[in-house]
Amino acid sequence: MLHQRAPPVLAAALQPISLLSLMLAWGCVISSSHTAVAPPLDLQITDPGLLGSLDIEWKPPPNVQTSNDCTVKYKCEYRNAGDREWKVIFTRKLKLRVGFDLSRTAEVKVQTLLKGWCTNDVEVQSEWIHATFRVPLQGKLESEVQNFHCVYHDWEYLKCTWQPGLLAPRGVNYGLYYWYEGLEHTVQCDNYIQDHGINMGCMLQNLSQAEYKDLSICVNGSVAGTSLRPLYATLRLHNLAKPSPPQQLVVSMSAAEELRVVWSPPGGQTPPQCLEYEVQLAEEQREAKAAWASMPTQVETAFTISRANQSRVSCVRVRGRTNSFCADEGFWSEWTQECFSVTRKEVKQLFILIPVILGLSSSLLIFTLIGQCKKRSPAGKPLHTLVGC
């Protein structure tokens, strides 16, 4: 078989290309070897006894250099076993304290992030390092309190309620304990809600320092000779806020004959800038009960009803809740107590016509009676002497 040689000119052109490719490939190998980063070391989870706030700690990876041009950060993801999504924290520290539900296994993973001149300004991620933690559980699951529910009223006080566990014996004594960052130790509730002498809830006040932090709570029960399962919860107060209804709702007619609804933010400590409102209009349904129609939520404290829609509106009400700028979720307030009826044009016209109709009817009746009296009156006898006229 004959092998054809490439022309001298083409061969000369291919040599620089092959050399460039070899240099690029070798550069990639060198670059990748220099930018690989190791995961953190010795990941540990410890319980400081703060009702679910656990300490996560690790050591930096070996041979990692940190300078102004090349930084090392860590990505920490954590959750309770069974949760679908991980919570994420980026930090340069080697220790964190985060909240968990101690009734379930705590899961944590951490990786190293390296970026700067040493990586050509490309973020390099290490492998993950994993750790888990679980406290020894006491008592049966059915002995844990049930229907645990908390509401942060007007950003002033937290009200938590619960029901006894299915297997809780009679005479059980429940206690609620809480902790948030800033407290030196856990604190017990000092204002319980009782039912027949049993603690069924708790009122906590002066929690402004706990806002936008993890509030760790434990509800435990004790009775002689029986172990009960404690309930652990991590709360965020701003996501449990429920304001009072809006105040001073006023309905008026503007110069352009538009119906204007105005109200004031509710009382309490709820930040006015953290509120959004829902307006509902009741549309008259003749024989059927009025149907409420919701308007899009808004942050303004006024709403205008166009002239064309006034004839269908019979009532207006408003409620509020914490908006998405201040919380991930929250509870709607109750509706405004008063239902301000709207006077429609047809009703006004009816009230104007009624006196006119009554006046005409009275005049016609009087003339009819006078005519009848004249017919019955004998000739030459005055009308006032006739009985009944």
C-alpha positions as CSV (number, residue, x, y, z in Angstrom):
1,M,0.0,0.0,0.0
2,L,1.3,3.5,-0.9
3,H,1.2,6.3,1.8
4,Q,0.9,9.8,0.4
5,R,2.9,12.5,2.2
6,A,1.3,15.8,3.0
7,P,2.6,18.7,0.9
8,P,5.5,20.5,2.5
9,V,3.5,23.7,2.9
10,L,0.6,22.0,4.6
11,A,2.9,20.0,6.9
12,A,4.6,23.2,8.0
13,A,1.2,24.8,8.8
14,L,0.1,21.8,10.8
15,Q,3.1,21.8,13.1
16,P,2.3,25.1,14.9
17,I,-1.4,24.0,15.4
18,S,-0.3,20.7,16.9
19,L,2.1,22.4,19.2
20,L,-0.5,25.0,20.3
21,S,-3.0,22.2,21.0
22,L,-0.4,20.4,23.1
23,M,0.4,23.5,25.0
24,L,-3.3,24.2,25.8
25,A,-3.9,20.6,26.9
26,W,-0.8,20.8,29.2
27,G,-2.0,24.2,30.5
28,C,-5.4,22.7,31.4
29,V,-3.7,19.9,33.3
30,I,-1.5,22.2,35.2
31,S,-4.4,24.6,35.9
32,S,-6.7,21.8,37.1
33,S,-4.0,20.4,39.4
34,H,-3.5,23.9,41.0
35,T,-7.2,24.7,41.4
36,A,-8.4,21.5,43.0
37,V,-9.5,22.1,46.6
38,A,-10.0,19.6,49.4
39,P,-13.1,19.4,51.5
40,P,-13.2,20.6,55.2
41,L,-12.0,18.3,57.9
42,D,-13.5,16.9,61.1
43,L,-17.1,18.0,60.7
44,Q,-18.9,17.8,64.0
45,I,-22.4,18.5,65.4
46,T,-22.8,19.2,69.1
47,D,-25.8,20.0,71.4
48,P,-25.2,22.9,73.8
49,G,-28.5,22.3,75.5
50,L,-30.4,25.1,73.8
51,L,-33.6,23.2,72.7
52,G,-32.5,22.4,69.1
53,S,-30.0,25.1,68.4
54,L,-27.0,22.9,67.5
55,D,-23.4,23.9,66.9
56,I,-21.8,22.9,63.6
57,E,-18.0,23.0,63.5
58,W,-15.2,22.0,61.1
59,K,-11.6,22.5,60.3
60,P,-10.1,24.1,57.2
61,P,-8.8,21.8,54.5
62,P,-5.0,21.3,54.4
63,N,-2.7,23.4,52.2
64,V,-5.2,26.1,51.5
65,Q,-3.8,29.6,51.1
66,T,-5.9,32.7,51.7
67,S,-5.0,36.1,50.5
68,N,-6.7,39.3,49.3
69,D,-6.8,37.9,45.8
70,C,-7.8,34.3,46.5
71,T,-10.5,33.6,49.2
72,V,-11.8,30.5,50.8
73,K,-15.4,30.2,51.8
74,Y,-17.7,27.4,52.9
75,K,-21.1,26.3,51.8
76,C,-23.1,24.7,54.6
77,E,-26.4,23.0,53.9
78,Y,-28.6,21.5,56.7
79,R,-32.0,20.1,57.2
80,N,-34.0,17.6,59.3
81,A,-34.4,14.1,58.0
82,G,-37.5,14.0,55.9
83,D,-37.4,17.6,54.7
84,R,-37.3,18.0,50.9
85,E,-35.2,21.1,50.8
86,W,-31.9,22.1,52.3
87,K,-31.3,25.4,54.0
88,V,-28.1,27.1,52.8
89,I,-25.5,29.3,54.5
90,F,-22.3,30.7,52.9
91,T,-19.7,31.7,55.4
92,R,-16.0,32.2,56.0
93,K,-16.3,31.1,59.6
94,L,-15.5,27.6,60.9
95,K,-18.5,27.4,63.3
96,L,-22.3,28.0,63.0
97,R,-25.3,27.6,65.3
98,V,-28.5,26.8,63.6
99,G,-31.9,25.4,64.7
100,F,-33.2,21.9,64.2
101,D,-36.2,19.8,65.2
102,L,-34.6,17.5,67.8
103,S,-37.3,14.9,67.4
104,R,-35.8,14.1,64.0
105,T,-32.3,13.5,62.8
106,A,-30.2,16.6,61.9
107,E,-28.3,16.3,58.6
108,V,-25.4,18.6,57.7
109,K,-23.0,18.8,54.8
110,V,-20.2,21.3,54.1
111,Q,-17.9,22.0,51.1
112,T,-15.0,24.3,50.4
113,L,-15.3,27.1,47.9
114,L,-12.1,28.6,46.4
115,K,-12.0,31.6,44.1
116,G,-9.5,34.3,43.0
117,W,-6.3,34.6,41.1
118,C,-5.3,31.0,41.9
119,T,-8.4,29.8,40.0
120,N,-8.5,32.4,37.2
121,D,-11.4,33.9,39.0
122,V,-13.5,30.7,38.6
123,E,-15.1,29.3,41.7
124,V,-13.8,25.8,42.5
125,Q,-15.9,23.5,44.7
126,S,-14.6,20.6,46.8
127,E,-16.4,17.4,47.5
128,W,-19.0,17.4,50.3
129,I,-18.3,16.2,53.9
130,H,-21.4,14.9,55.8
131,A,-22.5,14.5,59.4
132,T,-25.7,13.6,61.3
133,F,-26.9,14.1,64.9
134,R,-29.8,12.7,66.9
135,V,-30.7,13.1,70.5
136,P,-31.9,10.0,72.4
137,L,-35.7,10.1,72.5
138,Q,-37.7,9.3,75.5
139,G,-41.3,8.2,75.8
140,K,-43.7,7.0,73.1
141,L,-44.5,9.2,70.1
142,E,-48.2,9.3,71.0
143,S,-47.4,10.9,74.4
144,E,-46.1,14.1,72.6
145,V,-48.4,17.1,72.7
146,Q,-50.5,17.5,69.6
147,N,-52.0,20.4,67.6
148,F,-49.1,22.7,68.6
149,H,-49.9,26.2,67.1
150,C,-48.4,29.6,67.6
151,V,-49.4,33.1,66.4
152,Y,-47.4,36.4,66.8
153,H,-50.2,38.9,67.5
154,D,-49.5,42.5,66.4
155,W,-45.8,41.9,66.7
156,E,-46.4,42.2,70.5
157,Y,-46.9,38.8,72.0
158,L,-46.6,35.2,71.0
159,K,-49.5,32.9,71.8
160,C,-48.8,29.1,71.6
161,T,-51.4,26.4,72.3
162,W,-51.5,22.6,72.3
163,Q,-53.5,19.6,73.2
164,P,-52.4,16.6,75.4
165,G,-50.9,13.7,73.7
166,L,-53.0,10.7,73.0
167,L,-51.2,8.5,75.5
168,A,-50.6,11.3,78.1
169,P,-51.8,10.2,81.5
170,R,-54.1,12.3,83.7
171,G,-52.5,14.9,85.9
172,V,-49.7,15.6,83.5
173,N,-47.9,18.9,84.0
174,Y,-46.7,20.6,80.8
175,G,-44.0,23.2,80.6
176,L,-42.8,25.4,77.7
177,Y,-39.2,26.4,77.5
178,Y,-37.6,28.7,74.9
179,W,-34.3,30.2,73.8
180,Y,-33.0,32.6,71.1
181,E,-29.6,34.1,70.3
182,G,-28.9,36.7,73.0
183,L,-30.2,34.7,76.0
184,E,-27.6,33.1,78.2
185,H,-29.8,30.1,78.9
186,T,-33.2,28.6,78.3
187,V,-36.2,30.3,79.9
188,Q,-39.5,28.8,81.0
189,C,-42.8,30.4,80.3
190,D,-44.2,32.4,83.2
191,N,-47.7,33.0,81.8
192,Y,-49.5,29.8,81.0
193,I,-53.0,29.3,79.6
194,Q,-54.8,26.7,81.7
195,D,-57.8,24.4,81.2
196,H,-59.1,22.7,84.4
197,G,-55.7,23.3,86.0
198,I,-53.6,21.8,83.1
199,N,-51.2,24.0,81.1
200,M,-52.6,24.1,77.5
201,G,-50.8,27.1,76.2
202,C,-48.4,30.0,76.9
203,M,-48.2,33.7,76.3
204,L,-44.7,35.2,75.6
205,Q,-44.1,38.9,75.5
206,N,-41.1,41.2,75.0
207,L,-39.7,39.1,72.1
208,S,-38.6,42.0,69.8
209,Q,-35.0,40.8,70.2
210,A,-36.0,37.4,68.8
211,E,-37.5,38.8,65.6
212,Y,-35.7,37.5,62.4
213,K,-33.9,34.9,64.5
214,D,-34.5,31.2,65.3
215,L,-36.7,30.9,68.3
216,S,-36.2,27.4,69.8
217,I,-39.1,26.0,71.8
218,C,-39.6,22.8,73.7
219,V,-42.9,21.6,75.3
220,N,-42.3,18.8,77.7
221,G,-44.6,17.0,80.1
222,S,-43.9,15.3,83.4
223,V,-45.9,12.9,85.5
224,A,-44.7,10.4,88.2
225,G,-43.4,7.2,86.8
226,T,-44.0,8.0,83.1
227,S,-41.7,9.3,80.4
228,L,-43.3,11.6,77.9
229,R,-42.0,12.6,74.4
230,P,-41.0,16.2,74.3
231,L,-42.0,18.4,71.4
232,Y,-39.3,20.6,69.7
233,A,-40.0,23.4,67.3
234,T,-37.9,26.2,65.7
235,L,-40.0,29.3,64.9
236,R,-39.5,32.5,63.0
237,L,-41.8,35.2,64.6
238,H,-42.1,37.3,61.5
239,N,-43.6,34.3,59.6
240,L,-46.2,33.9,62.4
241,A,-47.4,37.5,62.6
242,K,-51.1,38.3,62.6
243,P,-52.1,42.0,62.7
244,S,-55.3,43.4,64.0
245,P,-58.0,44.5,61.5
246,P,-57.4,47.8,59.8
247,Q,-58.9,50.9,61.5
248,Q,-61.0,53.9,60.6
249,L,-62.5,52.6,57.5
250,V,-64.2,55.4,55.6
251,V,-66.2,55.3,52.4
252,S,-66.8,58.6,50.6
253,M,-67.7,60.0,47.1
254,S,-65.1,62.0,45.3
255,A,-65.6,65.1,43.1
256,A,-65.4,62.8,40.1
257,E,-68.3,60.7,41.6
258,E,-65.8,57.8,42.2
259,L,-66.3,55.8,45.4
260,R,-63.2,56.1,47.6
261,V,-62.4,53.7,50.4
262,V,-59.7,54.8,52.9
263,W,-58.5,53.1,56.1
264,S,-55.6,53.3,58.6
265,P,-53.0,50.6,59.5
266,P,-53.9,48.5,62.6
267,G,-52.7,49.3,66.1
268,G,-50.0,47.5,67.9
269,Q,-46.3,47.1,67.0
270,T,-46.9,45.9,63.4
271,P,-44.6,47.9,61.1
272,P,-46.9,49.8,58.7
273,Q,-44.4,49.3,55.8
274,C,-44.7,45.5,56.4
275,L,-48.4,45.3,55.6
276,E,-50.4,44.5,52.6
277,Y,-54.2,44.6,52.3
278,E,-57.1,42.8,50.6
279,V,-60.3,44.6,49.7
280,Q,-63.5,42.8,49.2
281,L,-66.6,44.1,47.6
282,A,-70.1,42.6,48.0
283,E,-72.1,42.6,44.8
284,E,-75.9,42.5,45.3
285,Q,-77.6,39.4,44.0
286,R,-81.2,40.4,44.2
287,E,-82.9,37.3,45.8
288,A,-79.6,35.5,46.6
289,K,-77.2,36.4,49.3
290,A,-74.5,39.0,48.4
291,A,-71.3,37.5,46.9
292,W,-67.9,38.8,48.0
293,A,-65.4,39.6,45.2
294,S,-61.7,40.0,46.2
295,M,-59.5,42.7,44.7
296,P,-55.8,42.3,44.1
297,T,-53.7,42.7,47.2
298,Q,-52.1,46.2,47.7
299,V,-49.8,48.1,50.1
300,E,-51.7,51.3,49.8
301,T,-54.4,52.3,52.4
302,A,-56.9,53.5,49.9
303,F,-59.0,52.0,47.1
304,T,-61.1,53.6,44.4
305,I,-64.3,52.1,42.9
306,S,-65.0,53.4,39.4
307,R,-68.3,55.1,38.6
308,A,-69.3,52.3,36.3
309,N,-69.1,49.7,39.0
310,Q,-70.8,51.6,41.8
311,S,-74.3,50.3,41.0
312,R,-73.3,46.7,41.7
313,V,-71.5,47.3,45.0
314,S,-73.5,47.0,48.2
315,C,-70.7,46.6,50.9
316,V,-66.9,47.0,51.4
317,R,-64.5,45.3,53.9
318,V,-60.7,45.2,54.3
319,R,-58.1,42.9,56.1
320,G,-54.3,42.9,56.3
321,R,-51.3,40.7,56.7
322,T,-47.4,40.9,56.6
323,N,-46.2,41.4,53.1
324,S,-43.5,39.5,51.2
325,F,-40.9,42.2,51.9
326,C,-40.9,41.4,55.6
327,A,-41.9,37.7,55.8
328,D,-42.1,34.5,53.8
329,E,-45.7,33.9,55.1
330,G,-48.1,35.1,57.7
331,F,-51.7,35.1,58.9
332,W,-54.5,37.4,57.6
333,S,-56.1,39.6,60.1
334,E,-59.9,39.5,60.8
335,W,-62.0,41.5,58.5
336,T,-63.0,45.0,59.5
337,Q,-65.9,44.8,61.9
338,E,-68.1,47.3,60.2
339,C,-69.6,46.6,56.8
340,F,-70.0,50.0,55.2
341,S,-73.0,49.9,52.8
342,V,-72.8,51.8,49.6
343,T,-75.8,54.0,48.5
344,R,-76.5,53.5,44.9
345,K,-78.0,56.0,42.4
346,E,-81.2,54.0,42.0
347,V,-81.8,54.2,45.8
348,K,-81.2,57.9,45.8
349,Q,-83.7,58.4,43.0
350,L,-86.2,56.3,44.8
351,F,-85.9,58.4,48.0
352,I,-86.5,61.5,45.9
353,L,-89.5,60.2,44.1
354,I,-91.3,58.9,47.2
355,P,-92.2,62.3,48.7
356,V,-93.4,63.5,45.3
357,I,-95.6,60.5,44.8
358,L,-97.1,60.9,48.3
359,G,-97.8,64.6,47.8
360,L,-99.6,64.0,44.5
361,S,-101.6,61.1,46.0
362,S,-102.7,63.3,49.0
363,S,-103.8,66.1,46.7
364,L,-105.8,63.8,44.5
365,L,-107.6,62.2,47.5
366,I,-108.6,65.6,48.8
367,F,-110.0,66.7,45.5
368,T,-112.0,63.5,45.2
369,L,-113.5,63.9,48.7
370,I,-114.5,67.5,48.0
371,G,-116.2,66.4,44.8
372,Q,-118.2,63.7,46.5
373,C,-119.3,66.1,49.2
374,K,-120.6,68.6,46.7
375,K,-122.7,65.9,45.0
376,R,-124.3,64.9,48.4
377,S,-124.9,68.5,49.6
378,P,-128.6,69.8,49.4
379,A,-129.2,73.0,47.6
380,G,-128.5,76.1,49.7
381,K,-127.0,74.2,52.7
382,P,-123.3,74.9,53.6
383,L,-120.9,72.1,53.3
384,H,-119.6,72.3,56.9
385,T,-123.1,71.3,58.3
386,L,-122.9,67.9,56.5
387,V,-121.7,65.0,58.7
388,G,-118.6,63.4,57.4
389,C,-117.5,66.2,55.1
